[in-house]
Amino acid sequence: MEKNDIEELRTRVGCAAVLEQEGFAIDRKESTRRAIKFRRDDDIIIVIHAGRGWFDARSDAKGDVFALVSYLRGIGFTEALTVIGDLIAFQPTAPIWEKPRHQKQAVASIAERWNHRKRPWRASATWSYLRQKRALPWQVIYAAIEADVLREGPYGSMWAKHVDEAGVVIGWEERGPDWRGFSTGGAKALFQFGMDGARRICVTEAAIDALSLAAIEQTRSDTLYVSTGGGWSPQTAQALETLASGEGAWLVAATDNNVQGEVFADRLRQMADSAGCDFSRLRPEAEDWNEELKERRERGELPHTRPAHQG
């Protein structure tokens, strides 16, 4: 087959088509515009680069559509060509967040967009979302607002700030009643809540989980609660390595109680070994810390119980 023919196949057949044919399905709850998560039992493949690239969330495997077929079926490049050729007419399921054709481009910078948004306040839509839908105690919400790590997003959503090593905002996690994503044009590093210079670093996968764990632990004074935003970018890795290299650092993998959480925990374990710092694994009994918080609240186990007028 000519090189031009191979390039045409690569252009016409996306990774999503291959995955659907192999029995994977889109995990809409865990997907964003830039990273679409596909699941098949415990297998997790993330599709990126507008459907032209992918990586395995549980290993270092990644590549283009040809590498994906070879990886899933255990076959060579020549056989993969035949498989992909058969998929030219296949139309995969379109994600529900498909971008409108005439969407306006954002012209403001990340910092300008962040500063344009108000901090949440009592009875605001974001405050109500965090209190009622996410079961966060008002004390934790208030502390996060005072630390300037939260903003009011559209339609009652929450923006949770990610910063670089200089503390400058570079992006934010977006969570709301009907929305989950990351700032357009932003970069992932770490969401941070708690004591600067803290010895104990609890690493979660979402800002909501970081705040939920802080609520469960009554915001320990020796702890910095951080979130990777569900990713592992070079900036995220660098920020974690910097924290792990601090004097007396103790890295705690407080990731989700599932396969992906264990993958992240193993990466953190390796990082702690390289940095020579203490390490421990902290799992929620539920799948994540926010679900754990809700269950404990239902059982009346939280120390934050207060009269209704305080929240």
C-alpha positions as CSV (number, residue, x, y, z in Angstrom):
1,M,0.0,0.0,0.0
2,E,1.3,3.5,-0.9
3,K,2.2,6.0,1.7
4,N,-0.6,8.3,0.5
5,D,-3.1,5.5,1.0
6,I,-2.0,4.9,4.5
7,E,-2.3,8.6,5.3
8,E,-5.8,8.6,3.9
9,L,-6.8,5.7,6.1
10,R,-5.3,7.5,9.1
11,T,-7.4,10.6,8.2
12,R,-10.7,8.8,7.5
13,V,-10.8,6.3,10.4
14,G,-10.6,7.7,13.9
15,C,-9.7,5.9,17.1
16,A,-13.4,6.0,18.3
17,A,-14.5,3.8,15.4
18,V,-11.9,1.2,16.4
19,L,-12.9,1.2,20.0
20,E,-16.6,0.9,19.4
21,Q,-16.0,-2.0,17.1
22,E,-13.9,-3.6,19.8
23,G,-16.7,-3.3,22.4
24,F,-15.7,-0.1,24.2
25,A,-18.3,2.5,25.1
26,I,-17.9,6.2,25.9
27,D,-17.9,7.1,29.5
28,R,-19.7,10.5,29.2
29,K,-19.4,11.4,32.9
30,E,-15.6,11.0,32.9
31,S,-15.0,12.6,29.4
32,T,-14.1,16.1,28.3
33,R,-14.0,17.8,24.9
34,R,-10.3,17.1,24.6
35,A,-10.1,13.7,26.2
36,I,-12.9,11.1,25.6
37,K,-12.8,8.1,27.9
38,F,-13.8,4.7,26.5
39,R,-14.3,1.7,28.8
40,R,-14.6,-2.0,28.2
41,D,-14.9,-3.8,31.6
42,D,-11.7,-2.7,33.4
43,D,-10.0,-1.5,30.2
44,I,-9.7,2.3,29.8
45,I,-8.6,4.0,26.6
46,I,-8.4,7.8,26.4
47,V,-8.9,9.3,22.9
48,I,-7.2,12.6,22.2
49,H,-6.1,14.9,19.4
50,A,-9.6,15.2,17.9
51,G,-9.8,11.4,17.7
52,R,-6.5,10.8,16.0
53,G,-4.5,9.8,19.1
54,W,-5.0,7.6,22.2
55,F,-3.3,6.3,25.3
56,D,-4.0,3.5,27.8
57,A,-4.8,4.9,31.2
58,R,-3.3,1.8,32.9
59,S,0.0,1.7,31.0
60,D,2.4,3.7,28.8
61,A,0.8,2.4,25.5
62,K,-0.2,5.2,23.1
63,G,-0.1,6.2,19.4
64,D,-2.3,6.6,16.3
65,V,-5.1,4.5,15.0
66,F,-2.8,1.8,13.5
67,A,-1.0,1.4,16.9
68,L,-4.4,1.1,18.6
69,V,-5.5,-1.8,16.4
70,S,-2.2,-3.5,16.8
71,Y,-2.4,-3.0,20.6
72,L,-5.9,-4.3,21.0
73,R,-5.7,-7.3,18.7
74,G,-2.0,-8.2,19.1
75,I,-1.4,-8.0,15.4
76,G,1.2,-6.4,13.1
77,F,0.9,-3.2,11.0
78,T,0.0,-5.1,7.8
79,E,-3.0,-6.8,9.4
80,A,-4.0,-3.6,11.1
81,L,-4.2,-1.9,7.7
82,T,-6.9,-4.5,6.7
83,V,-8.9,-4.0,9.9
84,I,-8.9,-0.2,9.5
85,G,-9.7,-0.4,5.8
86,D,-12.9,-2.2,6.8
87,L,-13.9,0.6,9.1
88,I,-14.0,3.5,6.5
89,A,-17.8,3.5,6.3
90,F,-18.3,3.1,10.0
91,Q,-19.7,6.1,11.8
92,P,-18.9,6.1,15.6
93,T,-21.3,7.5,18.2
94,A,-20.8,11.3,18.5
95,P,-20.1,12.7,22.0
96,I,-23.0,14.7,23.4
97,W,-20.8,17.8,23.9
98,E,-20.0,18.2,20.1
99,K,-19.0,21.8,19.5
100,P,-21.5,24.0,17.7
101,R,-20.2,25.0,14.2
102,H,-20.3,28.8,14.8
103,Q,-19.0,28.9,18.4
104,K,-17.2,32.1,19.2
105,Q,-13.6,31.9,20.2
106,A,-12.6,33.1,23.6
107,V,-10.3,36.1,23.3
108,A,-9.6,36.8,27.0
109,S,-6.6,35.3,28.7
110,I,-6.9,32.6,31.4
111,A,-6.1,35.2,34.1
112,E,-8.7,37.7,32.8
113,R,-11.4,35.1,32.6
114,W,-10.7,33.9,36.1
115,N,-10.6,37.4,37.6
116,H,-13.8,38.3,35.7
117,R,-15.7,35.6,37.7
118,K,-17.0,36.3,41.2
119,R,-16.1,34.4,44.3
120,P,-19.0,32.2,45.5
121,W,-21.1,33.6,48.4
122,R,-23.8,32.3,50.7
123,A,-27.0,31.5,48.7
124,S,-25.2,31.9,45.4
125,A,-25.8,29.1,42.8
126,T,-22.3,27.7,43.3
127,W,-22.6,27.7,47.0
128,S,-25.9,25.9,46.8
129,Y,-24.4,23.3,44.4
130,L,-21.5,22.6,46.7
131,R,-23.7,22.4,49.8
132,Q,-26.7,20.6,48.5
133,K,-25.4,18.5,45.6
134,R,-21.9,17.8,46.9
135,A,-22.6,17.8,50.7
136,L,-19.6,19.9,51.5
137,P,-19.8,21.6,54.9
138,W,-20.1,25.4,54.9
139,Q,-16.8,25.7,56.8
140,V,-14.8,24.0,54.1
141,I,-16.5,26.0,51.3
142,Y,-15.8,29.2,53.2
143,A,-12.2,28.3,53.8
144,A,-11.7,27.5,50.1
145,I,-13.3,30.9,49.1
146,E,-11.0,32.7,51.6
147,A,-8.0,30.9,50.0
148,D,-9.2,32.2,46.6
149,V,-9.2,28.8,44.9
150,L,-12.9,28.9,43.8
151,R,-15.0,30.9,41.4
152,E,-18.6,31.0,40.3
153,G,-18.9,29.3,36.9
154,P,-21.9,29.5,34.5
155,Y,-25.2,27.8,35.4
156,G,-24.3,27.1,39.1
157,S,-21.0,25.4,38.3
158,M,-17.8,25.6,40.3
159,W,-14.4,26.7,39.0
160,A,-11.4,25.3,41.0
161,K,-8.1,26.9,40.3
162,H,-4.9,25.2,39.1
163,V,-1.7,27.2,39.5
164,D,1.9,27.0,38.3
165,E,5.0,26.9,40.5
166,A,4.8,30.7,40.9
167,G,1.1,30.5,42.1
168,V,-0.3,32.0,38.9
169,V,-3.6,30.7,37.7
170,I,-3.2,28.6,34.5
171,G,-6.5,26.8,34.3
172,W,-9.4,25.4,36.4
173,E,-11.5,22.4,36.9
174,E,-15.2,22.9,36.0
175,R,-17.9,21.0,37.9
176,G,-21.6,21.6,37.9
177,P,-25.0,19.8,38.2
178,D,-24.8,19.0,34.4
179,W,-21.3,19.7,33.4
180,R,-17.8,18.4,33.9
181,G,-14.7,19.7,32.1
182,F,-11.6,21.8,32.2
183,S,-11.0,25.4,31.2
184,T,-10.7,26.0,27.4
185,G,-7.2,26.9,26.6
186,G,-6.1,26.2,30.2
187,A,-3.4,23.9,31.5
188,K,-3.5,21.3,34.3
189,A,-1.1,21.4,37.1
190,L,-2.5,21.1,40.7
191,F,-5.5,22.4,42.6
192,Q,-4.2,23.1,46.1
193,F,-6.2,23.6,49.4
194,G,-4.7,23.7,52.8
195,M,-1.4,24.6,54.5
196,D,1.5,25.8,52.3
197,G,4.6,23.9,53.2
198,A,2.6,21.1,54.8
199,R,4.4,17.8,55.3
200,R,1.5,15.6,54.3
201,I,0.4,15.9,50.7
202,C,-2.9,14.2,49.9
203,V,-3.3,13.7,46.2
204,T,-6.8,13.2,44.7
205,E,-8.2,13.2,41.2
206,A,-10.7,16.0,41.5
207,A,-11.0,19.3,43.4
208,I,-14.3,18.2,44.7
209,D,-12.6,15.1,46.2
210,A,-9.8,17.2,47.7
211,L,-12.4,19.4,49.5
212,S,-14.4,16.3,50.5
213,L,-11.4,14.6,52.0
214,A,-10.6,17.8,53.8
215,A,-14.1,17.9,55.2
216,I,-13.8,14.3,56.4
217,E,-10.5,15.0,58.1
218,Q,-11.6,18.4,59.4
219,T,-8.9,20.0,57.3
220,R,-5.8,18.7,59.1
221,S,-3.3,21.5,59.8
222,D,-0.4,19.3,58.6
223,T,-1.9,18.6,55.2
224,L,-2.1,20.1,51.7
225,Y,-5.0,18.7,49.8
226,V,-4.4,18.7,46.0
227,S,-6.1,17.5,42.8
228,T,-4.6,16.5,39.5
229,G,-7.9,17.2,37.7
230,G,-8.0,13.7,36.5
231,G,-4.9,14.1,34.4
232,W,-1.1,13.6,34.6
233,S,0.4,16.4,32.6
234,P,4.2,17.3,32.7
235,Q,3.3,20.3,34.8
236,T,1.3,18.1,37.2
237,A,4.2,15.7,37.5
238,Q,6.7,18.5,38.1
239,A,4.5,20.1,40.7
240,L,4.1,16.8,42.6
241,E,7.8,16.1,42.4
242,T,8.5,19.5,43.9
243,L,6.1,18.8,46.8
244,A,7.6,15.3,47.3
245,S,11.1,16.7,47.5
246,G,10.2,19.0,50.4
247,E,11.8,18.3,53.8
248,G,10.0,15.5,55.6
249,A,7.4,15.2,52.8
250,W,4.8,12.5,53.1
251,L,3.0,11.7,49.8
252,V,-0.5,10.2,50.3
253,A,-2.2,8.6,47.3
254,A,-5.9,9.5,48.1
255,T,-7.1,8.6,44.6
256,D,-10.3,6.9,43.7
257,N,-11.2,3.3,44.8
258,N,-11.1,1.9,41.2
259,V,-8.7,0.7,38.5
260,Q,-7.7,4.2,37.4
261,G,-7.2,5.3,41.0
262,E,-4.8,2.4,41.5
263,V,-2.9,3.4,38.4
264,F,-2.5,6.9,39.7
265,A,-1.5,5.6,43.2
266,D,1.2,3.4,41.6
267,R,2.7,6.4,39.8
268,L,2.7,8.3,43.1
269,R,4.4,5.4,44.9
270,Q,7.1,5.4,42.3
271,M,7.5,9.2,42.6
272,A,7.8,8.9,46.4
273,D,10.5,6.2,45.9
274,S,12.5,8.4,43.6
275,A,12.2,11.4,45.9
276,G,13.0,9.3,49.0
277,C,9.9,10.6,50.9
278,D,7.3,8.7,52.9
279,F,4.3,7.2,51.1
280,S,0.9,5.8,52.0
281,R,-2.3,4.8,50.2
282,L,-5.6,6.2,51.5
283,R,-8.7,4.7,49.8
284,P,-12.3,5.8,50.3
285,E,-14.8,3.0,51.1
286,A,-17.0,4.4,48.3
287,E,-15.6,5.0,44.8
288,D,-14.4,8.5,45.5
289,W,-14.2,10.9,48.4
290,N,-17.3,12.9,47.6
291,E,-19.4,9.8,47.6
292,E,-17.7,8.9,50.8
293,L,-18.6,12.3,52.3
294,K,-22.2,11.9,51.3
295,E,-22.5,8.5,52.8
296,R,-20.9,9.6,56.1
297,R,-23.2,12.6,56.2
298,E,-26.2,10.3,55.7
299,R,-25.0,8.1,58.6
300,G,-24.5,11.2,60.8
301,E,-20.8,10.5,61.2
302,L,-19.5,14.0,60.3
303,P,-18.3,16.4,63.0
304,H,-19.6,19.4,60.9
305,T,-23.3,19.0,61.8
306,R,-24.7,22.5,62.4
307,P,-28.1,24.2,62.5
308,A,-29.6,24.9,59.1
309,H,-29.1,28.7,59.3
310,Q,-25.3,28.2,59.2
311,G,-25.3,26.7,55.7
